[in-house]
């Protein structure tokens, strides 16, 4: 079978084409399009979907489409209901002759018509795909999925995803969603003060620097990895990133030297790791009585190594598994797209399709 899985986010639209044979994946192709929907315009979403489809499957007959979404939260839409329905409209417009399955927060695959009847059930339903995919191989674990914008923490017990939250609000309340990521997080949302020159400087609440600047300065990412707009619309060199970070304390690169700016970056980095670790501890404390032995943490997403792994270690976990080493780097970066494609393939074949 040829299945195309989608993860339609407010910032990045991701797709994965899997080709299966005899219950196993034989080929994988992935693609990502940076598309901040509130900036570029929601009316351009069909063109983005068509471009990615042509990139991955221009001459391939598709047997099914799987869709997970989070873009409905974008302020391009007045309500999530309107966002969900617009995204479904776009999918139906592009894929007219292929069965489309929409993932909900209970890990069910719904038709477009069923999704329209309960749009809030399919809103923010990207995490079940990653949870389901990992749970087929690792029966007891915590999944830490660090993207460019957010971090999802997904508990798996006895091969079942046991997330307590079904909406973003519920997940923010219980630690399963930490709104911090590898590229797009405002530094002022990570720290409200920074140690510097023997004192503590409060930070400005302006959008002066992003987490991408921190990770660029510290060599966690390179210039090519910095795929989103910078806060000042300038470039992605270290010098430019340092200038942005200096502004966070209302300074510049003539007032602060390189060593001072790097120290700032390290402090912010450590704080971001602790934010994710705190969410992981909160989820672990809720379910630990139901888990046996040493439980592993599976890290995935773009920031899986320099944020996910570090946060798991900060939270006291000894065994950390990189999903990229199991499935390949491409699959780890678009794990939701791969997961929902595997779910659709399994539904159509009538048995679990293995990696």
N, C-alpha and C positions, 0 to 999 in steps of 0.2 A: 504494500500500500504506500501511497504518497500522501503525507499529511503535512499541512502547513499550520504551525502554531503561532499565535500572536499574543504579545503583551503590549497593550496600547496604553502608554503612560502619558502624563501631562507634559513631560520633557523629552523622553525618548520613546520611539516606537520600535519594538524589537520583533523579529520574526525568525522562525526556525523551520526548515524543511527536513523532515525525516522520511527515509525510505525504509520500509520494513519488509522482511521476508521470513516466513516460518516462525513468527513470534519474536523476532529479534530485529534490532536496528542495524541496518547495513550501511547507511550513509547519512551524514548530517551536513547541512549547510545553514549558516546563520547570517543575519544582517541586522544592523542598527542604523536608525535615522534620527539624528538630533532634530526634534521638532517641538519646540515650546509652543504649545497650541494656543496659549493666550496671546502670544506675540505674533505668530505667523498667521493665525486665523483659523478657526475650526472648519471653515468652508474649504480649506486646502487639505483636510485629512484624507479624502478619497484619493487625491493625487499621490500622497505619501504611501498609502496602502498599495496603490497600483504600481508605483515605482519599486517597492520592496518585493512585491509578488513577481514582477518581471525580472528582478535581479536574481531571485532564488528559483523561480519555477516558470520561466517564460514559455518553455516547450513541454512542460510536464503536466500530464493529466492528473488532477488532484482528486483524491477519494474523500477527503474531509478537511474541514477547517475547524480549528480550536481557537477560542478567543477568551482572553482574560483582560481586564481593564482596570485602570486607576485614573485615567484622564478625566473622568466625570467630576473629580474634585476641583479641577481647574476653574478659575474664575472666568474662563471663557463661557461657562454655563451658569445660569442663575441658580439652578438646583441640580442635585445629582440625578434626579429623575430625567431632567431634560438632557443632561450629559449622556447618560446611558442610552437613551433613545436615539440621540444623534449618532453615537458611535455604532449602534446597531443598524441604523439607516445606511451609514457609510459601508459597513461590511456587506449588507444585502445588495448595495449598488454595485460593488466591485465583484462579488462572488455570486453570480446569478444562477449558476447551474451546479453548484457544489454544496453538499450538506454542511451547515454551519452549526457548531455546538458552542454554547456560551457557558463558561464555568461560573458556578455560584459558590457562596461561602461555606456550603455544606459538602463541597467536593462533588457536586452533581453537575452533569452536563445537560444543559437545557437547549431547546430550540429557540430561535429568535422570538417566536410568538410567546413562548413560555417566559422568556426573559423580560419581554415587554410587560407582561402581567404583574411581575414582581421585580421592578428594576432595582430596588435597593438590595435585593438578594444577590445580584451579580456585580454590584458596585464594590470596588476595592477588593476584588476576589482574585488577586494574583498569587498570593501566598499559598493557597491550597494546592496549586499545581506543583510548586517546588516541594512542598511537604509530602504530597502523594508520591512524587518521583523518588525522593530519598527514602521514604518509608518502605518501598518495595525491596530495598537492599539492607537498610540499617533499621532495626526494629525499635531501638531505644536510643534517642539522641535529642539534642537541641540543634536546630538549624539556625544559623545566623547569616542572614542574607543582606549584605551591605551594598547598596546601590549608590548612584551619584547623589541621591537626595535623602533617602530614608534607609533605615535598617529594620528588617522584620526578624522577629525571634519566634520560631515555630517549634513547639514541643511535640515529640513523637514517642508514644508508649505502646509497646506490643504491636508495632506496625501500624498504629493508628495515629492520625493527627489529632491532638487533643487541645487545640487552641481554644481558649475561653472566650476571646473576643471575636465577634463576627463583623463589626464595623470598625472603621478607623478610630472613632471616638472610644469605643470599648477597648481597643488595643492600646491606645494611648493611656487609658486608665490602668491597665493591668500589666504594662511593661512589654507587651508583644510588638509594639511599634515604637521605635525611638526615632524621632524626626531629626536625624543627623545622617549625613552621607559623605561620600568621598570627594565630591566636587562642588556641590551647589550650596552648602550650608553657610549662612552668614556667620562670620566669626563672632559677631556680637550675640549670636544665639548659642554659642558654645561656652563663652566666658563673659562675665560682667566686670572682671578686673584681671590685671596681669602684673606679676612681680617685675619690677624693673628698677635698676640703679638703687637697690636697697630699700625701695618703697613699693607701694601697691598703687598702680594707676588704674582708675576706672576707665572703661572703654567707651568710645562713642557708639551710639546706637545707629549710626549711618550704615549703609551697605557699602563699606569701604573695601572689604576683603572677604574672600570665600575660603572654604575648606580646601579647595583645589590649590590655592596659593600656599597654604601650610604644607601640603603634601608635595608640592613642587619644590619648595625651599628645602625640604628635608629629604629629597630624592626618593620619596615613596612613589612618585609618578614622574613621567617625563613630559616634555612639551606636547608631544603628540597625544598623550593621554588626556590632556586638558581640553576636552571636546565641547565645553559649554562656553558661553560668553563670560568674559571677566567682568568684574563689577564696574570697571572704568572703561570698558570697551577697548582697552589696549591689549598688548600681546601677552604671550605666555612664557616669557623668559624669566629666569630667576630674578633678575634685576627689577623687572616690572612687578613681579610678585612681592618682592621685598618693599617696594615703594607703596604698594597697596596695604601691606600689613602695617607699615609704619603709621599710616593714616589712622589706623584703628585707635591709637593712643594720641591722635592729633599731632603727629610728628611727621618727619620725612627722612629720606636717606642721607641728608646732610646733618640732621640732628641726632640720628641714631646710627651707630656703626653696624657692620655686618654681623659681628658676634652677638650684639644685643638683639638684633632682629631674629637671628637663629634661635636664641634663647627664648624669645617670645613664641616662636613657632613650636618649639618643643613643649612648652607649657600648655599651649592650646591643644596640641596633639595628645598629650597625656590626659587632658581633661575630656577630650572627645572619646578616647578609649574608655575612660571611667563611666561616661554616660551610657555607652553601650553595655558595659559590664554591669552597671546597676540594673538595666532592664533585664539582662540575662539572669542575674541573681533573683530578681523579683519573680520571674517566671519559674525558675528552678525551685524557689521556696514554696511556691504554690503546689507543685506536682511531685516534689522529691519523695514524698511518702509512698508514692505509687511506683517508683522506679527502683530497680535492683542493681547493686554493684556499681562499678565505675562507668558512668555514662559519658559518651563522647559528644563533642560539639562538631557539627559539620558546617564548614564555612563556605559561602558561595557569594557570587556577585563581584562587581568590579573591585570593591575594597576588602575582599575576603581575607587577604593576607595581612596587610598593614593595619587594618582596623578590626576585622572579625577575629582573626587569630589572636591578636594582642588582647582584645577584650575578653576572649575565652580564658586566656592565661591569667589575666587580671582577676577574673571571677573565680579562679582556683581550679579550673578544669585541666586535667593532665593530658587527655587524649583529644587532639584536634585533627580533624580529617578535612583536607582540601578537596572539595568536589571537583575542582579542575584537574586534580591528579587522577580521579576516578573516571571522569567523563570527557576530559579535555578542557582546555581554557575557554574555547569558544562557547561550549555548552554551559560552563559555569557562569559566564557573563550574562547569558540570556536564559538562565535556568527556568524561568516561568514559561517562556515560549516553548522550550523543549519539553517541559513537564506537561503542558496542556496538549501538545501534539501527541505525546505518549498516551495520555488519557483517552484521546479520541481514537487513536489506533487500537488501543485495548478494547474500547467499546465496540468498534466495528468488527474486530477479529473475534470478539467473544472470549478473550483470554488476555492476561497481562502480557504486554509486549515488553521484553527485557532489553536492557541496554547492551 
